[in-house]
């Protein structure tokens, strides 16, 4: 029987110390092979039916991960696309509550409307800041900049008590944190971070009745019968969340199918335990060096104030991390080891 260790080591052979999953993940070997096969299929002029089947397999895999029926999952490309769709559903003057300095793709579409009241508060005060005239609360489950985790249960209850809808971005969470998308009106995730996929794929989860969303972006793939919807207006929109699909980047979904299969084999709980153990090891090591990371308990993302300036030096030494607003951001995932953590700590102690 394959173990966590054997599965991971068979799939990942990085040439450096890669601690930057919060930017983008390493690709598993099986995903690289799937991308190559997809490109060769197209180059050979063969039918692309298998690639469209990959999209549906990915939709089903994400539905299982998110804990919702597959009919509630739309397949697209970016968080910004789906944030724009949610923003377009709101009436003029509606209040949108957000967290200070959340990721731009979550926030900007609401600001771009120009006729919405967008209010931002510190993440820790988000649930308490919901009020009777709040129409929507939009937030990332885990903050990109520093890994802080939103108190989603408290937010859900506050929104429900005031009749507000919720929109949660799981891009920095799906793959290591349980998603529980059924608990929110709308949720979204790109797949090139903790889900180990290529760039160019994203999923939106909507309510059974689609909430207030209008498929303003609908093209031919949003039709109940896509191949009969290629010319003229779509006569019949898909009866499922597929009405919110965007034309798929087929190669991306071909690779993503392999990545999601690997995550299902290993299990999110095992990934989470592994990732958090490494993050805690790093936090403990930082303390011995006299550094205090920003508070983000229970997160595999660790952000250290004042050390972002070291990112170019670390990169030159073969250690990949990020500089975010002057903070050094390290992020730990299933392919990382204790030796990776120790190498970074050694570099910071020099």
N, C-alpha and C positions, 0 to 999 in steps of 0.2 A: 504493500500500500504506500502511495506517495505521501510524503510529509510536506508541511509548509516549506521547510528548507529545500527539499529536493525539487519541488515544483518551481520555487523562485529561482534557484541557481541554474535550472535548465533554461530559463527564459531570459535572464538578464546577465550581460557581461560588459558592464560599463568600463570605459578606459580611464575614468577618473573617479573622484569622490563626489558623487552627485547628490546634493542636498537641496534641491530646488524644485520639488514637485509642485509647490504652490504657484510656480510659473508655468511649468509643463512637465509631464511625466516622461520617464523613459518608456520606450515601446518594447513590449515583450517580443521574443523571437518569433512566436507564432503570428503576431500581428504584422511584423515585417514580411513574413512569408505570405500572408494573406494579401497585403498590399501589392506585393510583387505579382502574385497570381492574378489579381484584378487588373493590373496594368497590362499583363501579357494577354489576358482574355480580350481586352479591348484592342490591343495592337494586332491580334490575330483576326479581328473582324468577326468574332463569334457573338451570338446573341447575349445581351446584357441581363437577361432574366435572372441569373444567379445573383447579380449585384442588387437588384431590386428586392430579391428574397432576403438578402443580408439586412436591408433596412428593416424589414418586418421582424426578422429575428432579433435585431437590436432593440426594437420597440418592445417586444415581448420580454426580453431580458431586463430592460430598465423597469418595466412594469412590475416584474417580480422583485427587483431591488427596492423599488419605491413602495411596494405593498398596495398597489392599485390594479384594477382591471385594465387590460391592455387598451380597451376602448377609450380610456381617459388620457392616453399618452399621444402627444403630437411630436413629430420629428422635424427638426429644423437645423439651424446652423449656429446661431449665436444667442446669448442672453439678451443683447440689445434689441434684437428683432422681437423677442417675446415681451420684453419690457415695453416696447413701443406698442405692441398689440394690447397689452393691459392698459397702458396710458390712454389709448384711443377709445377705450370702453367707458371712460369716466365722463360725467357731464361737466360742462364749464363751471368753474368755481369750486369743484370738489376738493376736499382736503386730503393730501397724501402725506402720511407720517413716515419719516425715514430716520436712519441713524446717521449721526455726524460722520462724514468722510467714509461712507460706505463705497463699494466699488462703483465706478462711473457707469458701467453698463446697466446697473440696477437703478441708478438715480436719474441719469441725464434725460431719458425719454420723457419723464414727468415734468422736468424743467422746460424741455423743448416745446411742450404744448403751449406754454405762455399764458394759459387761462386757468391753470390749476393752482391751488394754494399748497405749496410744498413746504412742509415744516420739518426741520431736523432737530434731533435731541441726542444726547449721549446714549450709546447703545444700552447702558445699564438702566436708563430711565425710560426705555421705549414702551414697555407695557404700561407703566404708570402714566405715560403721556397720551394714551388713547382717550379720546373724548367723544361726546355724542355726535359732533359734526365731522368726525373722521370717517372718510369713505373707504380708505385703503391704507394698510400698513405694508410697506415694502422694505425687506431687509435680507441681508445675507445670513445664512445659518452660521457660518464661520467667516470672520472678517479676513479679507485678503491681506491687509497690511500687517496684522499682528496675531492672527489666529484666535482672537476672542470669540467665544461661542454665545450666540444670542439665547436668551431664556425663552425658547419657543413655546413651551407649555403656558407660561405666564402671559405671553403675547397672545396666544390663541384664545385664552379665557377672557382677556381684556377686550379683544376685538369682538368676540362673540357677545359680550355683555353690552357693547355699544353699537352693535349692528354693523361693524366695519368688516370689510373683506381683508384677506391676507394674501401676500405675494412673497414667497420665500425663495431665495437663490441658494441652491445646494451645491454650487460649483466647487466650493472649497471644503465640501463635506461628503458628498456622495462618493462612496468607495471606502470610507473608513468610519463614517458616522451613520447610524440608522436614519433613513430618510423620512419614513412615515408621512408620505405625501398626502394621504387621505385626510390628514388633520388640518389641511390648509386649503383655501379656495384655489389658489394657483401656486405652482412651484416650477422651478426651472433649474437646469444644470447643463453646463457644457461638459465635454467628456475628455478633454485632453490633459486634465490634471489627475486627480486621484482615481479616475476610472480607466486610466492607462491608454486612452485612445488617441488617434490622430486628431489634428485640428480639423474643424469643419463639421462637427456634429453637436447637436444639443437636443434636449427634450423638454417639453412643457407638459405639465399635468394640470388638467382642468376638471371642474365638477362634472357630474353626470349630465347636468342640464346646460353645461358650458358657461354657467355664470352669466355675466353681462357681455361676454366677448363676442365681437362681430369679426368674422374672418376677412378683414379689409385687405389682407395680403394674399388672399386665395388665388392660386393659379390652377393649372390643370391637375396637379397632384392632389388638390383638395376636393376633387369631384368624387362622388360615390363610385363612379366608373371612370378612373383617370384617363384611360385611353380613349374614352368617348367624350372627353372634356377638353380636347386639345384646340378647338376652334370655336370662337364666339364665347359669350358668357357661359359660365358653368351652370348648366341647367339644374343639376341636383348636387348639392354639397354632400360630402361624406356624412354618414349618420353618426360617426364617432369623432373623436378628437383629431382624426386625420384631416378634418376640414381646416385645421390650423397648421398643416404641414407646409414646409417650403421645399422646393425642388431639391432633392437630396444630392449631396456630394458623394457619389457612389463609392469612390475609392475609400473615403473616410469611414463609411459604414461597413465596408468589407473588412477593414482592419479592426474597427471597433467590435465587430461580432466576436473576433478572436479574443480581444482584451476582456470583454464582459464574461466570456466563457471561463477565462482564467480566474477572474474574481469570484465567480460562482463556485468554482472548484475549491478555492481556498476558504472563502467565507468572510464576510465583512467583519464579524466578531473577531476572528483570528487576526485579520489585518489591523483592526483597531488596537488590540492588545499589543501587537508588535510595534506599531507606530508610536503609541503613547509611551511604551517602555523606553524607547530610544530618546524621545523628547524629554522625558524625565531625567534620563542619564545626562543629557546635555545641560539641562537646568541645574542639576547638582554640580556638574563640573564647572559651570559658569560661576556658581557661588564660591567655589574654592579659588577662583581667579579674581574674585572681587567684583564681578559683574552681575547686575540684576536685570533679567529680562522683563519685558512688559508682562503684566499678569494675564495669563491665558490658560487657566487650569483645564486639564482634560483635552488639550489640543496638540496635534503633532506639528503645529507651526509655532516657532519660537522667534521672537523679535527682540534684539538687544540694542538699546539706545546707544548712539554715539559710535558704533562700530561699523556702520555702513561704508565708511571711507575705505575699509580694508577689502572690500569686494574685489577690486581689480587685482590686488596683490594675491588674494586667495585663489582667484581664477587662474592666475599665472602659475600658481603652485599646484593646480589640478584639483582644486576644491570649489565646487560650484554652489554659490549661495546668491542671495539677492541683496541689493541696497534699496530699501524702501524708506524714503523721507529721512535719510541719515541713519536709519536703523539697519543692522544686519539681520536679515531674515533667513533662517534655516528651516527646512521642512523635511520631515522624515516619513518614508513610506516603506512598503514591504520589501523592496530590494536593498534597503540600507541595513547596515550591521553596526554592532557596538564599535568595531574598528573604525568605521566611518566617523562616528561621533568623537572618538578619541583623537582621530587625526585632526579634526577641526579644532578641538580643544588644545591640542599641542601647538597648532599654528597660531592660535590666539594668545598663547602663553609666551610666545617668543618675543 
